[in-house]
Amino acid sequence: MSRTAGMGPPATPPRREPAGLRPYRAYRAPQADREIVAIPPLNEAVGLLAGSAQGASCSLAGKPVHELRSEAQIALLKLAHAYVSGYRDAPLPRSGPLLMAGHQPELFHPGVWLKNFALGKLARAAGGTAVNLVIDTDVVKQASIPVPAGTLEAPRRERVPYDTAVPAVPFEERRIVDHAAFAAFGTRVQDLIAALVPDPCVRSFWPMVQAAARRTDRLGLSLAQARHQWEQRWGLETLELPLSQACLLPAFTWFVAGLLLDHEAFQRSYNEAVLDYRRAHRIRSQNHPVPLLAREEEWIETPFWIWTSEDPQRRRLFVCRVAGGLRLADRQGWELKLWLGGGGSPERGVEQLAQALKQGVRIRTRALTTTLFARLVLADMFVHGIGGGKYDQITDRILADFFGVPAAPVVVVSATLRLPLPRVEGISQRLRELGRLLRDLRYHGEQFVEGRWPLPWLPAQPRTPCSNPACSNELARLADQKRTLLAQPPAAGSRRAWCHAIRQVNDAMFSHLSPLARQAEAEQQRLLRSLAADAILSSREYAFCLYPENVLRDFLLEFFHGTL
């Protein structure tokens, strides 16, 4: 039975910050095996849809957001249904609210995968439609996963590539390069993990990935489509859409144009929100959680990436005002001028921008802007993991301060599911006890005069500190000598000699107790090896395809079919 966090949270309540700072919730990943975090509890989350941002009264480039939302939701659902129909049965959109989540098309761990099941569960309860955004606009960092190998006693972790390493490009541009490595991945993983997990679901999952790769030449979409097909086998009815395709919606062009036209004010609001978050969490890093938007001479950095189909390296997008419009640039050679038209009307600039996007220019959202777009223009609710939940609190402030509207509500869902391997409990506690024992042996040998074994669980021989009466008598004599010294504080000027005498007595006692110390040190080393092995075997970060199918199915479907 899964343990849930109220699904009650192991997250702390909103923290109290110094005056002037906003409260932020400190979301924390669950640590216990099979533990689930859902904040707010899912039975409360459905009720939040009544306060969604459907009637947002702000505008983007002069167009009311409520009009954009209405058009964008219809277009998004049509696009998502057509996309999913290309590789599996696509559920028909419902007339209720639109709920969204999103993640990079990677082999993520089961705690991330749970978001998709939470999304489907909430949409079903609300009579709405679930759409998972495949965030293919992020860069492929590693086309490999860590895999535990070896034995329970001596495990090791190896990285197994499913494609060769190439210069980092966004998922939407990343094709499979090494088809031999891609084809061999499933077998290599099975061979490595066989002694620990004899039946990983990669055995049946990877052929589905290979079939998807024959439909699409994109690495990330091959993984995402196979995973989405797997979800259908388990009864999950959701739609999916790559974010790159959502960026072709007219609403996205209006969203980009709106932020570009008001770039000075947006930069201030964005940076103030990030700085507020850093102050509240006492963060000194200039890159965490995200860098500030820079000003370089007349150029202001925007919250977008720019690249082209011919040069798919992501670059920052800058903007400045010029006579009659805006000038966009990556400051590395690419430029585009957007004319605003007579009287400053933005329609002409929006049309130019849309045309550029159709001709190979890629303007894509950065981390915070992705959910800013989704929550303002597309979704009635967004389901995040732990990291997204933390940082989207910055988005909450931007939406309130810059747009003056409430955002679509957020639900944070995550879980920990460990590989089904035996674990040794209490290692850390025993190491602490051994540490205290070794200190006492070195500095408080008088505690062992009675000859009792201090830690009954420690498998050591002999069972007493001293193996003969002479040793025991000498230990007792030294203990009496130390007690006498401690009972007679040194006179002024003789403290150094007094301390030296105590050290000599401690050293003499330790010489008699050294067999016990060696046994304790040997056990300490054994436990340290066990702790290192447990760290490898019990990681929550292993990809879902390393788990037995029945373990995943039971955990995820128990959550999915449970009552709200």
VEXDREN-2710 file (C-alpha; in Angstrom, 1 decimal):
% VEXDREN-2710
k/r/px/py/pz
1/MET/0.0/0.0/0.0
2/SER/1.4/3.4/-1.0
3/ARG/2.1/5.9/1.8
4/THR/0.7/9.2/0.9
5/ALA/1.2/12.7/2.2
6/GLY/-2.5/13.6/2.6
7/MET/-2.0/12.9/0.5
8/GLY/-0.3/15.0/3.2
9/PRO/2.9/16.8/2.5
10/PRO/6.4/16.3/3.8
11/ALA/6.7/19.9/2.6
12/THR/6.9/22.6/5.2
13/PRO/4.2/25.2/5.5
14/PRO/4.9/28.6/4.0
15/ARG/8.0/30.0/5.8
16/ARG/8.0/33.3/7.7
17/GLU/10.3/35.7/6.0
18/PRO/11.6/39.1/7.0
19/ALA/9.2/42.0/6.5
20/GLY/8.7/42.8/2.9
21/LEU/9.4/39.3/1.6
22/ARG/6.8/37.0/0.4
23/PRO/6.2/33.5/1.9
24/TYR/7.4/30.6/-0.2
25/ARG/6.6/27.0/0.4
26/ALA/9.7/24.7/0.7
27/TYR/8.7/21.6/-1.2
28/ARG/10.7/18.6/-0.4
29/ALA/10.9/15.3/-2.3
30/PRO/9.6/12.3/-0.3
31/GLN/12.3/10.0/1.1
32/ALA/10.4/6.9/2.3
33/ASP/9.9/4.1/-0.3
34/ARG/6.5/4.3/-2.0
35/GLU/5.8/7.7/-0.4
36/ILE/3.7/10.2/-2.4
37/VAL/3.5/14.0/-2.1
38/ALA/0.4/15.8/-3.4
39/ILE/0.1/19.5/-2.5
40/PRO/-2.7/20.4/-2.2
41/PRO/-4.2/16.9/-1.6
42/LEU/-5.9/15.9/-4.9
43/ASN/-9.4/15.8/-3.3
44/GLU/-8.9/19.6/-2.7
45/ALA/-7.2/20.3/-6.0
46/VAL/-10.3/19.8/-8.1
47/GLY/-12.1/22.6/-6.2
48/LEU/-9.3/25.0/-7.2
49/LEU/-10.5/24.9/-10.8
50/ALA/-13.4/27.1/-9.9
51/GLY/-10.9/30.0/-9.4
52/SER/-8.9/29.4/-12.6
53/ALA/-7.7/32.3/-14.7
54/GLN/-10.2/31.8/-17.5
55/GLY/-11.5/35.3/-17.2
56/ALA/-8.1/37.0/-17.0
57/SER/-8.7/40.6/-17.9
58/CYS/-5.2/41.5/-19.0
59/SER/-4.0/41.7/-22.6
60/LEU/-1.1/40.7/-24.8
61/ALA/0.0/43.1/-27.6
62/GLY/-3.5/44.7/-27.2
63/LYS/-5.4/41.4/-27.5
64/PRO/-7.4/40.3/-24.4
65/VAL/-6.0/37.2/-22.8
66/HIS/-9.5/35.7/-22.3
67/GLU/-10.0/35.7/-26.1
68/LEU/-6.5/34.2/-26.6
69/ARG/-7.3/31.5/-24.1
70/SER/-10.5/30.5/-25.7
71/GLU/-8.9/30.3/-29.2
72/ALA/-5.7/28.7/-27.9
73/GLN/-7.5/25.9/-26.0
74/ILE/-9.5/24.8/-29.0
75/ALA/-6.4/24.9/-31.3
76/LEU/-4.2/23.2/-28.8
77/LEU/-6.7/20.3/-28.3
78/LYS/-7.1/19.9/-32.0
79/LEU/-3.3/19.8/-32.5
80/ALA/-2.7/17.4/-29.6
81/HIS/-5.4/15.0/-30.8
82/ALA/-3.9/15.0/-34.3
83/TYR/-0.4/14.5/-32.9
84/VAL/-1.3/11.6/-30.6
85/SER/-3.4/9.9/-33.3
86/GLY/-0.2/9.4/-35.3
87/TYR/1.0/6.7/-32.9
88/ARG/-1.9/5.5/-30.6
89/ASP/-5.6/5.9/-30.0
90/ALA/-6.2/9.5/-29.0
91/PRO/-8.9/10.2/-26.5
92/LEU/-11.5/12.8/-27.5
93/PRO/-11.2/16.1/-25.6
94/ARG/-13.9/16.7/-23.0
95/SER/-15.9/19.9/-22.7
96/GLY/-14.5/20.6/-19.1
97/PRO/-11.4/22.3/-18.0
98/LEU/-8.0/21.8/-19.6
99/LEU/-5.3/20.4/-17.2
100/MET/-1.6/20.3/-18.2
101/ALA/1.7/19.0/-17.0
102/GLY/5.1/18.9/-18.7
103/HIS/8.5/17.3/-18.7
104/GLN/11.5/16.7/-20.9
105/PRO/11.3/13.6/-23.1
106/GLU/13.7/11.6/-21.0
107/LEU/13.9/8.3/-19.2
108/PHE/12.9/9.8/-15.9
109/HIS/12.3/8.2/-12.5
110/PRO/8.9/6.8/-11.3
111/GLY/8.3/9.9/-9.1
112/VAL/8.3/12.1/-12.2
113/TRP/6.1/9.6/-14.1
114/LEU/3.5/9.8/-11.3
115/LYS/2.7/13.4/-12.5
116/ASN/1.1/12.0/-15.6
117/PHE/-1.1/9.7/-13.6
118/ALA/-2.0/12.6/-11.3
119/LEU/-2.9/14.7/-14.4
120/GLY/-5.1/12.0/-15.8
121/LYS/-6.7/11.4/-12.4
122/LEU/-7.5/15.1/-11.8
123/ALA/-8.8/15.5/-15.4
124/ARG/-11.1/12.5/-15.0
125/ALA/-12.5/13.9/-11.7
126/ALA/-13.0/17.3/-13.1
127/GLY/-14.6/16.1/-16.4
128/GLY/-11.8/17.8/-18.3
129/THR/-9.0/17.0/-20.7
130/ALA/-5.4/16.2/-19.7
131/VAL/-2.6/17.4/-22.0
132/ASN/1.0/16.6/-21.2
133/LEU/3.5/19.0/-22.8
134/VAL/6.6/17.2/-24.0
135/ILE/9.3/19.9/-23.3
136/ASP/11.3/19.3/-26.4
137/THR/12.7/22.9/-26.4
138/ASP/15.2/22.0/-23.6
139/VAL/18.7/20.9/-24.4
140/VAL/19.6/17.2/-24.4
141/LYS/22.1/17.1/-21.5
142/GLN/23.0/13.3/-21.6
143/ALA/21.7/10.6/-23.8
144/SER/22.4/8.0/-21.2
145/ILE/21.1/6.7/-17.8
146/PRO/22.8/5.4/-14.7
147/VAL/22.2/1.6/-14.2
148/PRO/23.1/-0.3/-11.0
149/ALA/25.2/-3.4/-11.7
150/GLY/27.3/-5.9/-9.8
151/THR/25.9/-7.7/-6.7
152/LEU/24.0/-6.7/-3.6
153/GLU/27.3/-6.9/-1.6
154/ALA/29.4/-5.1/-4.2
155/PRO/27.2/-3.0/-6.5
156/ARG/28.5/-0.4/-8.9
157/ARG/26.8/2.3/-11.0
158/GLU/27.4/2.5/-14.8
159/ARG/26.1/5.0/-17.3
160/VAL/24.6/3.3/-20.3
161/PRO/24.2/5.5/-23.5
162/TYR/21.2/5.1/-25.8
163/ASP/22.9/7.4/-28.3
164/THR/26.4/8.9/-28.7
165/ALA/27.3/12.3/-27.2
166/VAL/27.1/15.2/-29.6
167/PRO/27.1/19.0/-29.1
168/ALA/24.1/20.0/-27.0
169/VAL/21.1/21.0/-29.0
170/PRO/17.4/21.1/-28.1
171/PHE/15.4/17.9/-28.2
172/GLU/13.3/19.1/-31.1
173/GLU/16.4/19.3/-33.2
174/ARG/18.1/16.1/-31.9
175/ARG/18.1/13.1/-34.2
176/ILE/19.3/9.7/-33.3
177/VAL/23.0/9.6/-34.3
178/ASP/24.3/6.2/-33.3
179/HIS/21.7/3.7/-34.4
180/ALA/23.8/0.7/-33.3
181/ALA/24.0/2.1/-29.7
182/PHE/20.3/2.9/-29.7
183/ALA/19.4/-0.6/-30.8
184/ALA/21.7/-2.3/-28.3
185/PHE/20.6/-0.2/-25.3
186/GLY/17.8/-2.5/-24.0
187/THR/20.0/-5.6/-24.1
188/ARG/23.0/-3.8/-22.5
189/VAL/20.8/-2.6/-19.6
190/GLN/19.3/-6.0/-19.1
191/ASP/22.7/-7.6/-19.0
192/LEU/24.1/-5.1/-16.5
193/ILE/21.1/-5.2/-14.0
194/ALA/20.4/-8.9/-14.3
195/ALA/21.9/-9.9/-11.0
196/LEU/19.9/-7.3/-9.2
197/VAL/16.6/-7.0/-11.2
198/PRO/16.2/-10.0/-13.4
199/ASP/13.0/-8.7/-15.1
200/PRO/13.3/-4.9/-15.8
201/CYS/10.5/-3.5/-18.0
202/VAL/13.1/-2.2/-20.5
203/ARG/12.9/-5.7/-22.0
204/SER/9.4/-4.9/-23.4
205/PHE/9.6/-1.1/-23.4
206/TRP/12.7/-0.7/-25.6
207/PRO/11.2/-2.5/-28.6
208/MET/8.3/0.1/-28.4
209/VAL/10.9/2.9/-28.4
210/GLN/12.6/1.4/-31.5
211/ALA/9.2/1.2/-33.2
212/ALA/8.6/4.9/-32.3
213/ALA/12.0/5.8/-33.7
214/ARG/10.9/4.4/-37.1
215/ARG/8.0/6.9/-37.1
216/THR/10.0/9.9/-36.0
217/ASP/13.6/10.7/-36.4
218/ARG/13.7/12.6/-33.1
219/LEU/15.4/11.0/-30.1
220/GLY/13.2/12.6/-27.5
221/LEU/9.9/11.9/-29.2
222/SER/10.9/8.2/-29.7
223/LEU/11.1/7.9/-25.9
224/ALA/8.0/10.0/-25.2
225/GLN/5.7/8.3/-27.7
226/ALA/6.7/4.8/-26.4
227/ARG/6.1/5.9/-22.8
228/HIS/2.7/7.4/-23.8
229/GLN/1.8/4.1/-25.5
230/TRP/2.7/2.3/-22.4
231/GLU/0.3/4.6/-20.4
232/GLN/-2.5/3.6/-22.8
233/ARG/-1.9/0.0/-21.9
234/TRP/-2.6/0.9/-18.3
235/GLY/-5.8/2.8/-19.0
236/LEU/-4.4/6.4/-18.8
237/GLU/-6.4/8.7/-21.2
238/THR/-4.3/11.8/-21.8
239/LEU/-3.2/13.8/-24.8
240/GLU/0.3/14.9/-25.4
241/LEU/1.9/17.6/-27.5
242/PRO/5.6/18.7/-28.0
243/LEU/6.1/22.2/-26.8
244/SER/7.7/23.1/-30.1
245/GLN/4.3/22.5/-31.8
246/ALA/2.5/24.5/-29.2
247/CYS/4.9/27.4/-30.1
248/LEU/3.3/27.4/-33.6
249/LEU/-0.1/28.4/-32.1
250/PRO/-1.2/32.0/-32.9
251/ALA/-1.6/32.5/-29.2
252/PHE/2.1/31.9/-28.7
253/THR/3.0/34.5/-31.2
254/TRP/0.8/37.0/-29.4
255/PHE/2.3/36.0/-26.1
256/VAL/5.9/36.6/-27.4
257/ALA/4.8/39.9/-29.0
258/GLY/3.2/41.1/-25.8
259/LEU/6.4/40.5/-23.7
260/LEU/8.6/42.0/-26.4
261/LEU/6.5/45.2/-26.8
262/ASP/6.6/45.8/-23.0
263/HIS/10.2/44.4/-22.5
264/GLU/11.5/47.1/-20.1
265/ALA/8.6/46.6/-17.7
266/PHE/8.7/42.9/-18.0
267/GLN/12.4/42.7/-17.3
268/ARG/12.0/44.7/-14.1
269/SER/9.1/42.5/-12.9
270/TYR/11.0/39.3/-13.8
271/ASN/14.2/40.4/-12.1
272/GLU/12.4/41.6/-9.0
273/ALA/10.6/38.3/-8.7
274/VAL/13.8/36.3/-9.0
275/LEU/15.6/38.6/-6.5
276/ASP/12.8/38.3/-4.0
277/TYR/13.0/34.5/-4.2
278/ARG/16.8/34.6/-3.7
279/ARG/16.4/36.9/-0.7
280/ALA/13.7/34.7/0.9
281/HIS/15.9/31.6/0.5
282/ARG/19.2/33.4/1.2
283/ILE/20.6/32.3/-2.2
284/ARG/23.8/34.0/-3.3
285/SER/24.3/32.2/-6.6
286/GLN/23.8/34.4/-9.7
287/ASN/22.4/31.5/-11.7
288/HIS/20.0/30.0/-9.2
289/PRO/17.1/29.5/-9.6
290/VAL/17.5/31.3/-12.9
291/PRO/19.8/34.2/-14.1
292/LEU/18.5/37.7/-14.1
293/LEU/17.5/39.2/-17.5
294/ALA/20.5/41.4/-18.5
295/ARG/20.8/44.9/-20.0
296/GLU/23.6/45.3/-22.4
297/GLU/23.9/48.9/-23.7
298/GLU/20.5/49.5/-25.5
299/TRP/19.7/45.8/-25.6
300/ILE/17.5/44.1/-23.0
301/GLU/17.5/40.4/-22.6
302/THR/14.1/38.6/-23.0
303/PRO/12.9/35.4/-21.4
304/PHE/13.2/33.5/-24.7
305/TRP/15.7/31.4/-26.5
306/ILE/16.5/31.9/-30.2
307/TRP/18.0/29.6/-32.8
308/THR/17.4/28.6/-36.4
309/SER/16.9/25.3/-38.1
310/GLU/20.3/25.9/-39.8
311/ASP/22.1/26.7/-36.6
312/PRO/20.3/24.8/-33.7
313/GLN/22.5/26.1/-30.8
314/ARG/20.3/27.9/-28.3
315/ARG/21.1/31.6/-27.8
316/ARG/19.6/34.4/-25.7
317/LEU/17.2/36.7/-27.4
318/PHE/17.6/40.4/-27.0
319/VAL/15.4/43.3/-28.0
320/CYS/15.7/47.1/-28.3
321/ARG/13.5/49.9/-29.6
322/VAL/14.1/51.5/-32.9
323/ALA/12.2/54.0/-35.0
324/GLY/8.9/52.4/-36.0
325/GLY/9.3/49.1/-34.2
326/LEU/11.5/46.6/-32.4
327/ARG/14.8/45.1/-33.3
328/LEU/15.4/41.5/-32.2
329/ALA/18.9/39.9/-32.1
330/ASP/20.9/37.1/-30.6
331/ARG/23.9/39.5/-30.6
332/GLN/25.9/36.9/-32.6
333/GLY/24.8/37.8/-36.1
334/TRP/21.1/37.1/-36.3
335/GLU/18.7/40.1/-36.4
336/LEU/15.0/40.7/-37.2
337/LYS/13.1/44.0/-37.2
338/LEU/9.5/44.0/-36.3
339/TRP/7.4/47.0/-37.6
340/LEU/4.6/48.0/-35.4
341/GLY/2.6/49.7/-38.1
342/GLY/0.8/53.0/-38.1
343/GLY/-0.1/54.4/-34.8
344/GLY/1.9/51.8/-33.0
345/SER/-0.5/49.0/-33.8
346/PRO/1.1/45.6/-33.0
347/GLU/-0.8/43.5/-35.6
348/ARG/1.8/44.0/-38.3
349/GLY/4.6/43.0/-35.9
350/VAL/2.7/39.9/-34.8
351/GLU/2.3/38.9/-38.5
352/GLN/6.0/39.3/-39.1
353/LEU/6.9/37.3/-36.1
354/ALA/4.5/34.5/-37.1
355/GLN/6.0/34.4/-40.6
356/ALA/9.6/34.2/-39.2
357/LEU/8.5/31.3/-37.0
358/LYS/7.2/29.5/-40.0
359/GLN/10.4/30.0/-41.9
360/GLY/12.8/28.2/-39.5
361/VAL/13.3/30.8/-36.8
362/ARG/12.9/29.2/-33.4
363/ILE/11.8/31.5/-30.6
364/ARG/11.2/29.3/-27.5
365/THR/10.3/29.9/-23.9
366/ARG/12.9/29.6/-21.1
367/ALA/12.2/27.7/-17.9
368/LEU/9.9/30.2/-16.1
369/THR/8.3/31.5/-19.3
370/THR/7.2/28.0/-20.3
371/THR/4.7/27.7/-17.4
372/LEU/4.0/31.4/-17.6
373/PHE/2.7/30.9/-21.1
374/ALA/0.9/27.6/-20.1
375/ARG/-0.8/29.0/-17.0
376/LEU/-1.7/32.4/-18.5
377/VAL/-2.9/31.4/-22.0
378/LEU/-3.5/27.6/-22.1
379/ALA/-4.2/25.7/-18.9
380/ASP/-6.9/25.8/-16.2
381/MET/-4.5/23.9/-13.9
382/PHE/-0.9/22.8/-14.1
383/VAL/0.6/19.8/-12.4
384/HIS/4.3/20.2/-11.3
385/GLY/6.9/18.1/-9.7
386/ILE/9.0/19.3/-6.8
387/GLY/11.4/21.5/-8.8
388/GLY/8.7/23.0/-10.9
389/GLY/6.6/23.7/-7.8
390/LYS/9.4/25.5/-6.1
391/TYR/10.3/27.8/-9.0
392/ASP/6.9/28.4/-10.3
393/GLN/6.2/30.4/-7.2
394/ILE/8.3/33.1/-9.0
395/THR/5.9/32.8/-11.9
396/ASP/3.0/33.4/-9.4
397/ARG/4.6/36.8/-8.5
398/ILE/5.2/37.8/-12.2
399/LEU/1.6/37.0/-13.0
400/ALA/0.3/39.0/-10.1
401/ASP/2.7/42.0/-10.4
402/PHE/3.1/42.3/-14.1
403/PHE/-0.2/41.0/-15.5
404/GLY/-2.3/41.7/-12.4
405/VAL/-4.2/38.4/-12.7
406/PRO/-4.4/35.2/-10.7
407/ALA/-2.7/32.3/-12.5
408/ALA/-4.1/28.9/-13.2
409/PRO/-3.7/26.9/-10.0
410/VAL/-0.8/24.5/-9.5
411/VAL/-0.7/21.1/-8.0
412/VAL/2.7/19.6/-6.9
413/VAL/3.0/15.8/-7.1
414/SER/6.0/13.6/-6.7
415/ALA/6.9/10.2/-5.2
416/THR/9.8/7.9/-4.3
417/LEU/9.8/4.4/-5.5
418/ARG/13.0/2.4/-4.9
419/LEU/14.1/-0.7/-6.8
420/PRO/12.7/-3.8/-5.2
421/LEU/16.0/-4.8/-3.5
422/PRO/16.8/-5.8/0.1
423/ARG/18.0/-3.0/2.3
424/VAL/20.0/-3.0/5.5
425/GLU/18.2/-0.7/8.0
426/GLY/19.9/1.3/10.7
427/ILE/23.4/1.5/9.2
428/SER/23.7/5.2/10.0
429/GLN/22.6/4.7/13.6
430/ARG/25.1/1.9/14.1
431/LEU/27.9/4.0/12.6
432/ARG/27.1/6.7/15.1
433/GLU/27.2/4.2/17.9
434/LEU/30.6/2.8/16.7
435/GLY/32.0/6.4/16.5
436/ARG/31.0/7.0/20.1
437/LEU/32.5/3.6/21.2
438/LEU/35.8/4.3/19.5
439/ARG/36.0/7.8/21.2
440/ASP/35.2/6.2/24.6
441/LEU/37.8/3.5/24.1
442/ARG/40.4/6.2/23.3
443/TYR/39.5/8.7/26.0
444/HIS/37.3/7.0/28.6
445/GLY/38.7/3.6/29.0
446/GLU/37.5/3.5/32.6
447/GLN/34.0/2.8/31.3
448/PHE/35.1/-0.7/30.3
449/VAL/36.5/-2.0/33.6
450/GLU/33.6/-4.2/34.2
451/GLY/34.4/-6.1/31.0
452/ARG/30.9/-5.8/29.5
453/TRP/30.6/-5.6/25.7
454/PRO/29.3/-2.1/25.1
455/LEU/27.3/-2.9/21.8
456/PRO/25.5/-6.2/22.0
457/TRP/24.9/-6.2/18.3
458/LEU/28.6/-6.0/17.4
459/PRO/29.8/-9.4/16.3
460/ALA/33.2/-9.5/18.0
461/GLN/35.5/-11.8/19.8
462/PRO/36.6/-11.9/22.6
463/ARG/33.4/-10.9/24.3
464/THR/35.3/-9.0/27.0
465/PRO/37.9/-6.2/26.6
466/CYS/40.7/-8.1/28.4
467/SER/41.2/-11.8/28.0
468/ASN/43.1/-12.6/31.2
469/PRO/42.8/-11.5/34.9
470/ALA/46.2/-9.6/34.9
471/CYS/44.9/-7.4/32.1
472/SER/41.6/-6.8/33.9
473/ASN/43.4/-6.0/37.1
474/GLU/45.7/-3.5/35.4
475/LEU/42.8/-1.8/33.6
476/ALA/41.0/-1.5/37.0
477/ARG/44.2/0.0/38.6
478/LEU/44.5/2.6/35.8
479/ALA/40.8/3.5/36.0
480/ASP/41.3/4.2/39.8
481/GLN/44.3/6.3/39.0
482/LYS/42.4/8.4/36.5
483/ARG/39.5/8.9/39.0
484/THR/42.0/10.1/41.6
485/LEU/43.5/12.6/39.1
486/LEU/40.0/13.9/38.1
487/ALA/39.1/14.3/41.8
488/GLN/42.1/16.5/42.4
489/PRO/42.0/19.6/40.2
490/PRO/45.5/20.9/39.5
491/ALA/47.0/23.8/41.4
492/ALA/47.8/27.0/39.6
493/GLY/50.7/26.5/37.2
494/SER/50.5/22.7/37.2
495/ARG/47.6/22.2/34.8
496/ARG/49.9/21.1/31.9
497/ALA/51.5/18.3/34.0
498/TRP/48.0/17.2/35.2
499/CYS/46.7/17.0/31.6
500/HIS/49.8/15.1/30.6
501/ALA/49.2/12.6/33.4
502/ILE/45.6/12.0/32.3
503/ARG/46.7/11.5/28.7
504/GLN/49.3/8.9/29.9
505/VAL/46.6/7.0/31.8
506/ASN/44.2/7.1/28.8
507/ASP/47.0/5.8/26.5
508/ALA/47.8/3.0/28.9
509/MET/44.2/1.9/29.2
510/PHE/43.8/2.1/25.4
511/SER/46.7/-0.3/25.0
512/HIS/44.7/-2.9/26.9
513/LEU/41.5/-2.1/25.0
514/SER/43.1/-2.1/21.5
515/PRO/41.7/-5.5/20.5
516/LEU/38.2/-4.2/21.1
517/ALA/39.1/-1.0/19.1
518/ARG/40.4/-3.1/16.2
519/GLN/37.2/-5.1/16.1
520/ALA/35.1/-2.0/16.2
521/GLU/37.1/-0.4/13.4
522/ALA/36.7/-3.5/11.3
523/GLU/32.9/-3.4/11.8
524/GLN/33.0/0.3/11.1
525/GLN/34.7/-0.3/7.7
526/ARG/32.2/-3.1/6.9
527/LEU/29.2/-0.8/7.6
528/LEU/30.7/2.0/5.6
529/ARG/31.0/-0.4/2.6
530/SER/27.3/-1.4/3.2
531/LEU/26.3/2.3/3.4
532/ALA/28.0/3.0/0.1
533/ALA/26.3/0.0/-1.5
534/ASP/23.0/1.1/-0.1
535/ALA/23.4/4.5/-1.6
536/ILE/23.8/2.9/-5.0
537/LEU/21.0/0.4/-4.6
538/SER/18.4/2.7/-3.0
539/SER/18.6/5.8/-5.2
540/ARG/15.2/7.3/-6.2
541/GLU/16.6/8.6/-9.4
542/TYR/16.8/5.4/-11.5
543/ALA/14.8/5.5/-14.8
544/PHE/11.4/3.8/-14.7
545/CYS/12.5/1.3/-17.4
546/LEU/14.8/-0.4/-14.8
547/TYR/11.9/-1.5/-12.6
548/PRO/9.9/-4.7/-13.0
549/GLU/6.7/-4.0/-14.8
550/ASN/4.5/-5.4/-12.0
551/VAL/6.2/-3.1/-9.4
552/LEU/5.6/0.0/-11.5
553/ARG/2.0/-1.0/-12.5
554/ASP/0.9/-1.8/-8.9
555/PHE/2.4/1.5/-7.6
556/LEU/1.1/3.8/-10.3
557/LEU/-2.3/2.3/-10.8
558/GLU/-3.0/2.0/-7.1
559/PHE/-2.5/5.8/-7.0
560/PHE/-4.4/6.4/-10.3
561/HIS/-7.5/4.3/-9.3
562/GLY/-7.6/5.4/-5.7
563/THR/-10.3/7.8/-4.6
564/LEU/-9.6/11.5/-4.5
END
